[in-house]
Amino acid sequence: MQSTFRTLLRLFLTARNPWVYFSNWFGFAKKGVTYKLWNGCAIRTRSHSIDGSALNEVWFDRSYDPNAFGIPFDWKSAKHIVDIGAHIGTFTLFAASK
């Protein structure tokens, strides 16, 4: 429950248009949705795919943010980041925003 609340809180703090999340979740968005983030990024997810889950994991759950797990990491000192996953670019945009 606490994890769900934290995810929803981050949704509202990260996305300028959080209502599209619910539109996509409940299946109202038949062609996918575009999330517009406060930092200027726009991420388009396809309907009936795992794109929304990838977006959740990276941007709202912050699973790839090492600091969320107590691991010391300085994004500003990183000179190169290699993203091998290549799904729809959610982590690449996240890393670039750091």
N, CA, C and O atoms as a DFTB+ gen file, in Angstrom:
392 C
 N C O
     1  1       0.822      -1.189       0.000
     2  2       0.000       0.000       0.000
     3  2       0.868       1.256       0.000
     4  3       0.611       2.201      -0.746
     5  1       1.902       1.254       0.848
     6  2       2.789       2.403       0.921
     7  2       3.512       2.597      -0.412
     8  3       3.710       3.730      -0.851
     9  1       3.903       1.502      -1.052
    10  2       4.571       1.576      -2.343
    11  2       3.651       2.164      -3.409
    12  3       4.092       2.968      -4.230
    13  1       2.373       1.771      -3.404
    14  2       1.406       2.298      -4.356
    15  2       1.200       3.792      -4.133
    16  3       1.147       4.561      -5.093
    17  1       1.086       4.198      -2.900
    18  2       0.924       5.617      -2.589
    19  2       2.134       6.413      -3.050
    20  3       1.986       7.493      -3.620
    21  1       3.328       5.889      -2.810
    22  2       4.559       6.567      -3.216
    23  2       4.620       6.693      -4.744
    24  3       5.026       7.730      -5.267
    25  1       4.219       5.641      -5.450
    26  2       4.195       5.681      -6.911
    27  2       3.221       6.732      -7.414
    28  3       3.548       7.491      -8.327
    29  1       2.025       6.787      -6.830
    30  2       1.042       7.790      -7.243
    31  2       1.518       9.208      -6.932
    32  3       1.297      10.129      -7.718
    33  1       2.164       9.375      -5.793
    34  2       2.707      10.683      -5.448
    35  2       3.756      11.111      -6.469
    36  3       3.750      12.254      -6.925
    37  1       4.644      10.209      -6.824
    38  2       5.669      10.524      -7.823
    39  2       5.055      10.772      -9.195
    40  3       5.568      11.581      -9.969
    41  1       3.956      10.078      -9.502
    42  2       3.244      10.327     -10.755
    43  2       2.821      11.788     -10.823
    44  3       3.063      12.458     -11.827
    45  1       2.194      12.285      -9.765
    46  2       1.708      13.663      -9.755
    47  2       2.850      14.674      -9.685
    48  3       2.709      15.793     -10.179
    49  1       3.978      14.300      -9.081
    50  2       5.117      15.210      -9.010
    51  2       5.962      15.200     -10.284
    52  3       6.701      16.150     -10.542
    53  1       5.859      14.132     -11.084
    54  2       6.691      13.973     -12.270
    55  2       5.971      14.360     -13.556
    56  3       6.560      14.997     -14.428
    57  1       4.698      13.979     -13.680
    58  2       3.957      14.196     -14.925
    59  2       3.106      15.458     -14.861
    60  3       2.421      15.710     -13.870
    61  1       3.159      16.243     -15.924
    62  2       2.301      17.427     -16.022
    63  2       0.860      17.037     -16.319
    64  3      -0.058      17.805     -16.032
    65  1       0.651      15.854     -16.890
    66  2      -0.690      15.371     -17.235
    67  2      -0.936      13.983     -16.627
    68  3      -1.056      13.005     -17.366
    69  1      -1.013      13.883     -15.298
    70  2      -1.132      12.573     -14.652
    71  2      -2.426      11.824     -14.981
    72  3      -2.480      10.605     -14.812
    73  1      -3.461      12.515     -15.443
    74  2      -4.726      11.854     -15.749
    75  2      -4.588      10.847     -16.892
    76  3      -5.385       9.914     -16.985
    77  1      -3.579      11.023     -17.770
    78  2      -3.418      10.059     -18.865
    79  2      -3.023       8.684     -18.333
    80  3      -3.309       7.665     -18.962
    81  1      -2.367       8.659     -17.179
    82  2      -2.004       7.389     -16.537
    83  2      -3.257       6.554     -16.281
    84  3      -3.291       5.361     -16.580
    85  1      -4.275       7.190     -15.730
    86  2      -5.507       6.478     -15.402
    87  2      -6.302       6.139     -16.663
    88  3      -6.948       5.093     -16.734
    89  1      -6.252       7.017     -17.642
    90  2      -6.899       6.748     -18.920
    91  2      -6.304       5.507     -19.564
    92  3      -7.023       4.670     -20.110
    93  1      -4.998       5.398     -19.495
    94  2      -4.303       4.235     -20.054
    95  2      -4.571       2.990     -19.206
    96  3      -4.818       1.912     -19.747
    97  1      -4.523       3.136     -17.895
    98  2      -4.710       2.013     -16.968
    99  2      -6.078       1.353     -17.142
   100  3      -6.190       0.127     -17.144
   101  1      -7.108       2.175     -17.286
   102  2      -8.463       1.634     -17.386
   103  2      -8.868       1.303     -18.817
   104  3     -10.012       0.918     -19.060
   105  1      -7.946       1.448     -19.768
   106  2      -8.195       1.026     -21.140
   107  2      -8.952       2.017     -21.998
   108  3      -9.445       1.650     -23.065
   109  1      -9.060       3.268     -21.561
   110  2      -9.754       4.276     -22.358
   111  2      -8.893       4.799     -23.499
   112  3      -9.417       5.282     -24.503
   113  1      -7.590       4.705     -23.351
   114  2      -6.667       5.196     -24.380
   115  2      -6.398       4.069     -25.360
   116  3      -5.541       3.223     -25.105
   117  1      -7.097       4.042     -26.452
   118  2      -6.985       2.943     -27.415
   119  2      -5.731       3.023     -28.273
   120  3      -5.272       2.003     -28.788
   121  1      -5.171       4.213     -28.435
   122  2      -3.986       4.370     -29.282
   123  2      -2.731       4.697     -28.485
   124  3      -1.709       5.056     -29.070
   125  1      -2.787       4.582     -27.188
   126  2      -1.652       4.938     -26.351
   127  2      -1.759       6.384     -25.896
   128  3      -2.658       7.116     -26.312
   129  1      -0.846       6.778     -25.050
   130  2      -0.868       8.136     -24.497
   131  2       0.541       8.719     -24.496
   132  3       1.533       7.995     -24.582
   133  1       0.603      10.028     -24.398
   134  2       1.879      10.726     -24.275
   135  2       1.943      11.368     -22.897
   136  3       1.105      12.197     -22.544
   137  1       2.937      10.977     -22.135
   138  2       3.170      11.566     -20.819
   139  2       4.057      12.786     -21.006
   140  3       5.127      12.687     -21.606
   141  1       3.631      13.921     -20.504
   142  2       4.428      15.141     -20.548
   143  2       4.958      15.380     -19.144
   144  3       4.197      15.616     -18.206
   145  1       6.272      15.313     -19.020
   146  2       6.897      15.433     -17.715
   147  2       7.274      16.879     -17.423
   148  3       7.466      17.682     -18.335
   149  1       7.377      17.193     -16.144
   150  2       7.712      18.555     -15.727
   151  2       9.097      18.972     -16.210
   152  3       9.353      20.165     -16.378
   153  1       9.992      18.016     -16.436
   154  2      11.350      18.374     -16.867
   155  2      11.440      18.625     -18.373
   156  3      12.524      18.897     -18.889
   157  1      10.314      18.537     -19.081
   158  2      10.299      18.813     -20.517
   159  2      10.268      17.576     -21.391
   160  3      10.030      17.688     -22.594
   161  1      10.500      16.401     -20.829
   162  2      10.453      15.168     -21.614
   163  2       9.010      14.817     -21.961
   164  3       8.083      15.121     -21.210
   165  1       8.842      14.179     -23.097
   166  2       7.546      13.634     -23.492
   167  2       7.774      12.183     -23.885
   168  3       8.613      11.887     -24.735
   169  1       7.028      11.283     -23.265
   170  2       7.204       9.854     -23.513
   171  2       5.885       9.283     -24.003
   172  3       4.873       9.355     -23.306
   173  1       5.896       8.722     -25.189
   174  2       4.690       8.132     -25.783
   175  2       4.683       6.640     -25.504
   176  3       5.652       5.938     -25.796
   177  1       3.582       6.160     -24.936
   178  2       3.427       4.726     -24.696
   179  2       2.363       4.181     -25.629
   180  3       1.396       4.868     -25.957
   181  1       2.552       2.941     -26.052
   182  2       1.598       2.288     -26.936
   183  2       0.552       1.578     -26.089
   184  3       0.833       1.129     -24.978
   185  1      -0.651       1.485     -26.627
   186  2      -1.698       0.770     -25.901
   187  2      -1.452      -0.738     -26.023
   188  3      -0.819      -1.201     -26.972
   189  1      -1.957      -1.482     -25.059
   190  2      -1.844      -2.941     -25.031
   191  2      -0.386      -3.416     -25.110
   192  3      -0.076      -4.389     -25.796
   193  1       0.495      -2.714     -24.400
   194  2       1.910      -3.103     -24.366
   195  2       2.422      -2.929     -22.939
   196  3       1.679      -2.524     -22.045
   197  1       3.695      -3.241     -22.741
   198  2       4.300      -3.083     -21.417
   199  2       4.962      -1.721     -21.257
   200  3       5.695      -1.499     -20.294
   201  1       4.711      -0.810     -22.188
   202  2       5.325       0.519     -22.120
   203  2       4.990       1.241     -20.816
   204  3       5.860       1.872     -20.216
   205  1       3.744       1.152     -20.379
   206  2       3.336       1.810     -19.138
   207  2       4.083       1.249     -17.937
   208  3       4.437       1.989     -17.020
   209  1       4.321      -0.056     -17.940
   210  2       5.064      -0.676     -16.840
   211  2       6.505      -0.191     -16.808
   212  3       7.056       0.066     -15.737
   213  1       7.116      -0.065     -17.983
   214  2       8.493       0.437     -18.049
   215  2       8.557       1.874     -17.558
   216  3       9.479       2.248     -16.833
   217  1       7.584       2.673     -17.950
   218  2       7.523       4.060     -17.497
   219  2       7.364       4.131     -15.982
   220  3       8.043       4.915     -15.318
   221  1       6.471       3.313     -15.438
   222  2       6.288       3.247     -13.982
   223  2       7.591       2.920     -13.284
   224  3       7.996       3.602     -12.343
   225  1       8.238       1.876     -13.750
   226  2       9.435       1.381     -13.081
   227  2      10.551       2.421     -13.052
   228  3      11.225       2.587     -12.036
   229  1      10.740       3.112     -14.158
   230  2      11.849       4.062     -14.248
   231  2      11.513       5.411     -13.625
   232  3      12.288       5.917     -12.813
   233  1      10.379       6.005     -13.983
   234  2      10.077       7.374     -13.584
   235  2       9.309       7.490     -12.275
   236  3       9.576       8.397     -11.487
   237  1       8.360       6.590     -12.027
   238  2       7.498       6.749     -10.852
   239  2       7.945       5.885      -9.680
   240  3       7.896       6.342      -8.538
   241  1       8.379       4.648      -9.926
   242  2       8.910       3.803      -8.855
   243  2      10.380       4.112      -8.568
   244  3      10.889       3.795      -7.493
   245  1      11.055       4.732      -9.536
   246  2      12.479       5.093      -9.429
   247  2      13.366       3.885      -9.148
   248  3      14.306       3.970      -8.358
   249  1      13.067       2.768      -9.792
   250  2      13.832       1.536      -9.574
   251  2      15.278       1.641     -10.025
   252  3      16.139       0.935      -9.500
   253  1      15.559       2.502     -10.981
   254  2      16.920       2.617     -11.503
   255  2      17.688       3.781     -10.903
   256  3      18.802       4.078     -11.333
   257  1      17.115       4.428      -9.936
   258  2      17.823       5.509      -9.257
   259  2      18.583       4.888      -8.086
   260  3      17.975       4.531      -7.077
   261  1      19.916       4.752      -8.210
   262  2      20.682       4.085      -7.143
   263  2      20.480       4.704      -5.774
   264  3      20.549       3.995      -4.770
   265  1      20.234       5.998      -5.703
   266  2      20.072       6.653      -4.409
   267  2      18.823       6.174      -3.675
   268  3      18.763       6.254      -2.448
   269  1      17.826       5.678      -4.407
   270  2      16.609       5.193      -3.774
   271  2      16.877       3.953      -2.926
   272  3      16.098       3.625      -2.031
   273  1      17.984       3.265      -3.210
   274  2      18.310       2.047      -2.471
   275  2      19.511       2.231      -1.556
   276  3      20.067       1.252      -1.059
   277  1      19.915       3.479      -1.329
   278  2      21.011       3.751      -0.421
   279  2      22.383       3.525      -1.023
   280  3      23.378       3.539      -0.298
   281  1      22.465       3.319      -2.314
   282  2      23.746       3.103      -2.971
   283  2      24.313       4.468      -3.371
   284  3      23.663       5.200      -4.117
   285  1      25.485       4.821      -2.903
   286  2      26.029       6.130      -3.263
   287  2      26.380       6.189      -4.751
   288  3      27.094       5.327      -5.263
   289  1      25.880       7.193      -5.425
   290  2      26.149       7.365      -6.846
   291  2      25.981       8.834      -7.172
   292  3      24.983       9.454      -6.805
   293  1      26.952       9.379      -7.855
   294  2      26.906      10.794      -8.222
   295  2      26.659      10.898      -9.722
   296  3      27.563      10.665     -10.525
   297  1      25.428      11.250     -10.095
   298  2      25.066      11.355     -11.508
   299  2      25.918      12.387     -12.226
   300  3      26.242      12.208     -13.400
   301  1      26.286      13.458     -11.546
   302  2      27.024      14.540     -12.201
   303  2      28.456      14.144     -12.544
   304  3      29.043      14.709     -13.467
   305  1      29.019      13.199     -11.833
   306  2      30.388      12.779     -12.130
   307  2      30.443      11.677     -13.192
   308  3      31.525      11.348     -13.678
   309  1      29.303      11.110     -13.553
   310  2      29.280      10.064     -14.583
   311  2      29.558      10.687     -15.947
   312  3      28.894      11.643     -16.347
   313  1      30.532      10.148     -16.648
   314  2      30.882      10.686     -17.963
   315  2      30.157       9.944     -19.081
   316  3      29.867      10.523     -20.129
   317  1      29.869       8.676     -18.861
   318  2      29.207       7.873     -19.890
   319  2      28.198       6.948     -19.226
   320  3      28.442       6.400     -18.151
   321  1      27.075       6.790     -19.880
   322  2      26.080       5.822     -19.435
   323  2      25.714       4.985     -20.654
   324  3      25.351       5.525     -21.698
   325  1      25.809       3.676     -20.520
   326  2      25.479       2.779     -21.619
   327  2      24.166       2.095     -21.285
   328  3      24.060       1.375     -20.292
   329  1      23.174       2.326     -22.121
   330  2      21.863       1.703     -21.943
   331  2      21.726       0.613     -22.992
   332  3      21.586       0.899     -24.182
   333  1      21.768      -0.629     -22.551
   334  2      21.726      -1.753     -23.475
   335  2      20.297      -2.261     -23.686
   336  3      20.031      -2.961     -24.662
   337  1      19.392      -1.921     -22.796
   338  2      18.025      -2.426     -22.869
   339  2      17.256      -2.031     -24.111
   340  3      16.694      -2.898     -24.780
   341  1      17.213      -0.761     -24.440
   342  2      16.592      -0.234     -25.653
   343  2      15.129      -0.625     -25.830
   344  3      14.753      -1.131     -26.887
   345  1      14.314      -0.404     -24.830
   346  2      12.879      -0.659     -24.969
   347  2      12.251       0.503     -25.711
   348  3      12.161       0.465     -26.938
   349  1      11.808       1.548     -24.998
   350  2      11.310       2.747     -25.666
   351  2      12.077       3.985     -25.210
   352  3      11.688       5.113     -25.512
   353  1      13.163       3.764     -24.486
   354  2      14.022       4.868     -24.099
   355  2      13.707       5.525     -22.771
   356  3      14.202       6.620     -22.501
   357  1      12.901       4.894     -21.932
   358  2      12.547       5.531     -20.667
   359  2      13.767       5.722     -19.764
   360  3      13.925       6.781     -19.157
   361  1      14.630       4.707     -19.670
   362  2      15.817       4.861     -18.833
   363  2      16.786       5.866     -19.456
   364  3      17.408       6.647     -18.736
   365  1      16.921       5.856     -20.766
   366  2      17.830       6.790     -21.429
   367  2      17.415       8.231     -21.131
   368  3      18.264       9.073     -20.838
   369  1      16.116       8.516     -21.205
   370  2      15.631       9.857     -20.880
   371  2      15.842      10.171     -19.409
   372  3      16.182      11.301     -19.059
   373  1      15.642       9.177     -18.538
   374  2      15.846       9.369     -17.105
   375  2      17.306       9.704     -16.824
   376  3      17.602      10.649     -16.092
   377  1      18.219       8.927     -17.407
   378  2      19.649       9.162     -17.194
   379  2      20.068      10.513     -17.763
   380  3      20.865      11.225     -17.151
   381  1      19.540      10.867     -18.923
   382  2      19.884      12.159     -19.539
   383  2      19.373      13.314     -18.689
   384  3      19.989      14.379     -18.663
   385  1      18.269      13.121     -18.002
   386  2      17.733      14.196     -17.169
   387  2      18.565      14.415     -15.920
   388  3      18.485      15.469     -15.290
   389  1      19.359      13.426     -15.562
   390  2      20.226      13.542     -14.382
   391  2      21.478      14.303     -14.743
   392  3      22.341      14.511     -13.890
